[in-house]
Amino acid sequence: MPRLALYTFGALKAPLADPAPLVREFHDSSGGVYEQIGRHPGYIAHAEPADGERGTHFELDWREWGEFTVPTWYDKGRTAETIALAATLSVWTDLRPAFDAVYTGLHRVALNRRHDWFERTGHPSHVCWWIADGVIPTWQDGVSRLEHLHTSGPAPYAFTFPHSFAPDGTPASAKASG
């Protein structure tokens, strides 16, 4: 049974280490968002560093999720003091549960604030693609598909919730699937 891989990426307006209220609000809200999404029906797994390691994304051991990488358009820092990004990589049973998790609950509340926290880059902020059961997508897979989506538009290889495809490559609706 195919599974859905979902990669999200955004460049923050300020580094995560910035003590300004804007970044604190984003950082403080993310724990509850991740917790709620992790309990959502259809959620399978997400990239987590080995043994709960702390540090910048680039320094961590992501095990089977691969080495952390970012899209070519990310031109901000890579150190603890300068990193200014938010990225997730997750696996879902199907398109509809992932769509529901992103567009409801605490994540929906956070989405309503995204323009307060994230730069408008003109690049897509998420990409979906189908993987075989048991496959673990890598950060590089997510970046490659996001960059492909940006240059070529939605296709079965890399698509968005509004422009979705079923596992067989036919157009689908995230709102109607599941």
Secondary structure, DSSP 8 states (H G I E B T S, - for coil): --EEEEEEEEEBSS-TT--SHHHHHHHHHHHHHHHHHHTSTTEEEE---GGG--S-TTTS--GGG-S----TT--SB-STTTB-EEEEEEEESSHHHHHHHHSSHHHHHHHHTHHHHB---SS-SEEEEEE-TT----HHHHHHHHHHHHHH-SBTTBB-STTEE-TTS-EE-TTT--
